[in-house]
Amino acid sequence: MRVVAVGSRPFVAGFRLAGASGIEVDSPESLLRETRRLVKSRDIGLILLDETLSIKVRQEISRIRAEHPTPIIYEVPGPGSRLEPVNYRDILRQILGV
């Protein structure tokens, strides 16, 4: 199974150096479009999203996660971004619709 990073040029470049595939995008909408396309592929096990772009379309990303248990979709802070505390309980509630 492949790992694919989707995000800005610096974000994707870092993951390409680690051996992952990458797709460069320049807007939250294009990130969302690529994510929708990638979840249909059977050979992808993990999609890494640039959080600086995905934060603006997080609800749509959560819907995609709920509809497609695989591949795993994980948001990663982009280069130079601050780490924000994550409330995993809220994320799980959002995914489950509770």
Secondary structure as UniProt FT lines:
FT   STRAND          2..7
FT   HELIX           9..17
FT   TURN            18..19
FT   STRAND          21..24
FT   HELIX           28..38
FT   TURN            39..40
FT   TURN            42..43
FT   STRAND          44..50
FT   HELIX           51..54
FT   HELIX           55..57
FT   HELIX           58..67
FT   STRAND          72..76
FT   TURN            79..80
FT   HELIX           88..96
//
